[in-house]
Amino acid sequence: MPYFPSGLKAKAPQLALIFITLIWGGSFITVQYGLNFASPMFFVGCRFAAAMLFVGLFSWKDLAGIRLKEIAAGALIGLVIALGYGTQTIGLQSISSSESAFLTALYVPLVPILLWLLFRKTPQFMTWCGAALAFLGLVFLTGNGFGAIQLNFGQIITILGSIAIAMEIILIGLFAGKVNVRRVTVIQLGFASIFAFCMMPLADENWNPVFSWPLVIILAGLGLASAAIQLVMNWAQRAVDPAQAAIIYSGEPVWAALIGRIAGERLPLLSLLGGALVVLGVIVSEWKPKFLQKNEEVSP
């Protein structure tokens, strides 16, 4: 029976990413509820401050000997985390958690496209097919049908957030094998919190927090979830490349939609079709058919 444990151990990074995807999907409606007690960027800042404390409790021995490279990596990742989650949270004020999750999932086909634009890593043919399907899904998801695309503010800012989250995946993949994972996780969460608080004036938010026990409980839960998500992402992506990680994350909007439906959200049929096309686009963008692999092998 030794084969099963060794096979399971080999798949541990992928299984861990699947688990945090479920947690991530459930966080959308939790954040939306939390906005009843706090403004968006203040909420995000507190969320990642709590996450930093949770990770720090388990990683304090690793904090000794921090290198400048790790501070730089943590700052860059923290910045895109603050931008991604901040814009997503602002968007949740005007769109449903299910719609937000599907729009956020657009970051998956964006990862290989951004890798192409930034690092000249040419996307495969299926990436462009997946991006086209995701774009078509965006048209339906936002209620535009076959007419001209007219996005509201919540949809626009959530899409911008998906670009930032795509950059987060790329940067984590870039640094994961070169730095101390736990140390950089603490640093990036701390920077994410600081950047979120600094962005409050840009979001026209005043610094006047009101104490609320429901807010404290929500932030503690999300902080723990965010800590687990970031720590597992940094650990698992040492063995899982960014494109494969992105396809695993495609389950996140499905979980979010299921949880949102349980909570009473009802997306129109056209929007559900759009969401399904986005998820299909995500899957297609990472699919590598055998005939394309053979073409790659024979090409110079």
Summary of the structure (lengths in Angstrom):
residues: 300
radius of gyration: 19.2
end to end distance: 43.1
largest distance: 64.1
contacts: 1076
relative contact order: 0.22
helix: 76%
strand: 0%
